[in-house]
Amino acid sequence: MPEASGSGSFREFNDLLDRLLREEKEFVVAIVVSVKGSAAAKPGAKGVILPDGTVLGWLGGWCSERSIISVALEVLALGKPKLVKLVMSGTGAGRVGEDVIEVSTPCGGEVLLYLEPVYPPIQVAALGDARVVKAVTAYARILGLKTLAHTIQGEEVEADNTLKSLEDLATTRIDHYTYVVLASMGNTDYDLKALNKILEKRPAKIYLVASRRRAEDIARKLARKGIPPEKLAKIESPAGIDLAATTPEELALSVTAAIIADLRGGTRKPMEELRGAPFKKIAEKLASQKQETIKS
């Protein structure tokens, strides 16, 4: 019969993962795949590496865990799983290859680790006029994105999370997996209050729905307040893709399309411009042939 302690350890690890997922944290899961020779780590050992380098769980002790932190953070930044071999040579410490790390402990074994990044869900935060907020939130939910909402009018919005006031932004997740849509439709005081709170955090991008003149006014006010240029550069305004939008719902569609383009690395250009326009090409050719026939 399997030992209860092993089963309990697995449950504890699952509980750890469940807590981190519920808290919407980013982290790297590390699992010992195999061990050759003498090493403190055992196959199946599991741990989690947090962005600040903290290791939760057991991966073979301080030497092994310290050695993989930098690689784990690279995995987190690049978004791709990786197999890493730790060689317990005792003669040095550091990377000796792309996926090989020499560890100073002299036990002589080798440990193969699997590292996989885990990220919080992509979130769209829509703040401002109720019609725009409701439309952005609806589009985002259709696309399977997590949603956060606040309306100036205090109207109810079908979203994963709603804020009672902008003050709640202080205790709300706004991170580099969050795309913020700010659409007060002319309420500059609201925009400035929201931006000052949001820019204290690390959003992926902020889409400020405003005219160019109003956007310039807001940018100057933020700059005078001392907001650094790298934070100002995260604000796009006027926001969205040119759809010649006139209604709040069309504006919301324009901005949502821009979010998806930025999220997926799109160019925002028309597909015909990127891939060619065969129908137009054939139509132009037929029109030219017809013109030649008429001339003859």
N, C-alpha and C positions, 0 to 999 in steps of 0.2 A: 504493500500500500504506500502511495506517495506520502512524504512527510508533510504535516500540516503547516510547518514553518515556511516551506517553499510556496505553498498555495497562498499563505497569508502575505508573503512578500509580493507576489504577483498582484494580489488585490490592492495592496498599498500603492503599488506603482500605477495601477488603473485609477485609484482614487486621486493620486497626484495629477495624472493627466486630465481627469475629469474636472478637477478644481481649476487648473490652468486654462482649460477650454472655456469653462463657465466665466472665468475672469477675463476672457478674451486677450490672453497674453500671447506673445510670440516666443518661441523657444525651439530648441533642437533636441530631438530624441536620439539617444545613443544606446546601441545594443551590442553587446559582445557576441560576435558570430562564431568565432573559433579561437582556440588557444593552443599554441605549440610550445612544448617545454614547460619550464617553470615560470609561473606568473600568478600574481594575487587575484587577478580577474578570472572569472569562470564563464564558460559559455552560457549565454542567456542572461547575464548580468545586464541591468538596465539603469539608465540615468537620464537626466534632463539637464541641458545647459541653457541658462538664461542669458539675455543680451548683456548683462553686466558681468558675465563670467562665472556666476554662481553655479555650482554643480549640485543637483539634488539627486539622491539615489547613490548607488555604489557601482563604480566602474574600475575598481582595482586599487584604490588608494590615491594618495596625494600626487605621486609622481606621474601616474598614468593620466589622471584627471587634469592636472596642470598642462600636460603636453597636448591635449586635444582641444583645449579651449579656443585657441586662435583658429584652428581649422573649423571648429563648430561655428564660430562667428562668420567665417567666410561662407560656409554652407548657408547660413541664415541670410547673408547679404546676396548671394547668387541665386538662391531658391532651388538648388539642385541637390539631391541626395548624393552621398559619397561613401565609399569604402576606404578606410584608413588603417594602415598597419603600424602598430607600435613595436619597435624592436628594443628589447631590454638589454642593451649592450654593456652598460656600465661605463663606457668610455667617453661619452659625450651626451649632449642633449640638443635637440633641434631637428628641423626637417632636413632629410637627406635626399628627398625626392618629392614629386608632386603629391603622392599619397603614402609616403613612408616617413615616420617620425622616430628618431632615435631617443631613447629614454635612458637617463643616467643610472637607473637602478640596475645592479649587476646580476639579476636572477637569470638572465640568459634566454628568456622565453620570447615568444612573439604573440601579439594579440591583434586580431582583426576586428575592427569596429565598423558598424553601420551607422551613419549619421543622416538624419532626415529632418528638414525644417518644417515647422508648423506655424501657421500664421492665423491671426484673428480674421473674422469675416470682413470683406470689403463693405464699407458703410457709406451711405449717402445721407448727409445731414442737410435738410432743407429748412431754411429759416426765412420768415418774412410774410408777405401777402398770402392770405389763405388759399386763393385759387391757384397760385403758382406752386405753393408748398404741396397742396393736395395732388396736383398733377405730377410734379417731380417725384413725390413719394409713390404714387401709383405706378409710374413708369419703372422706377427702381425696383419695386416689389415684383413686377412682371419679369424683370431681368434677374430675379433671384438675389438681389442685393439687400443687405440689412439697412433699415431706415431709422432716422431720427428726425423729429419735426418740432418746430415751434412756429406759431402764427401770431402776428401782431394783434389780430382780432380775437385771439383766444378760442378759436373754433377747434372742434375735435377733428383729428386727422387719423386715418387708419395707417399707423406706423408701428414699428417694433418698439420704439421708445418715443415718448413725447415729453417736452419740457414745459413746466408751468411758467417759467420765466427765463430770461437770458442769464440770470444769476446761476441757474443750474448748470450752465456750461462749465463752471469751475470744477464740478465733480462728475463730469460726463466724459466718456472716452472720445477724444478727438486726437487721432494719431495719424501716422503716415499711411494708414489704410483707410482713411476717411476723406471723402470728397465733399466739400461744403458748398452748398448753393445758397447765396444770400440775395434775396429778391424782395426788398421792402417796397419796391415800386415808387421810389421817390422820398422815402423817409430817411434822410441822411443821418439824423441822430441815432436811429435804430441801427443803421449799418455800422456807424462808428463804434457804438457800444458793443455790438456783436463782434466786430473785427478785433477790437482791443482784447477781448476775452479769448477769441479763437487763436490769435497770434501769440498768445502765451503758451500755446501747445504746438504740436507738430503735424498739422494736417498735410495730406498729400497735395492738395490744391484747393483754392477758394475761387468760386465763380461768382463774381459780383455783377448782378444784373443792373446795369446803369448806363446812362448815356456817356459818351466820351467826356463831355464837360463835367458832369457830376463825378465821374470816376477820377478825373484829374484833381478836382477839389478834395475828394476824400484822400487821395494819395498824398497830396501836399500836407493835409492835416495830420495824417499818420506820420509822415516824415518829420514834421515839426515836433511831434511828440517823442521822437527818438526811435521809432521802429526801424530796425536795420534793413539795408537793401535786400539782403537774402530772403527776408521774410516778406517784404513788399513784392518781390518777384514771384511769390507763390500765388498772388492774386491776379486773376484774369478778368479784365473788364475793358470794354464791353465783352460780355461772356457769351459763349455758345457758337454754333455753326450758323452761317447765313442761310436762313430759310425764308427770309422776308416775313418773319413772324409778326402777327398783329394781336393775337389773343394771348392771355396768360398761359393757356394750355399749349399753344404753339411755341411760346418762349420756353416753357418747361421742356418741351421736346427737343428744342435746339440745344439747350444746356445739357440735357441728359445724353444726347448724341455725342457732345463734346467730351463728357465724362467717359463714355465707353471708348472713344477714340484714344483718349489719354491713358486709360487703364490698359488697353490692349496694344498700345504703341501704334495706333493708326495715324494717317497723315491728314485726315479731314478733307482730303481732296476727292472730287467725283471719281467713281470707278472707271468711267470712260476715259478720263484723263490719265489714269494710272495704267489701265489694261488695253486701251484702244477702244474705238467706237465702230465696230464692223457694220452696223446698220446705216450709220451716217456715211461711212465710206462707200458702201454699195449704192446708197441713195444718190450721193454726189456723182458717182460713176454713171448711173442710169440717166441722171439729169443731163450730164455732159453729152452722153450718146444721143439723147433725144434732141438736144440743141444742135448737134452736128447733123442729124437727120433733117431737121427743119431747114438748116442752112443749105443743104444739098438739094 
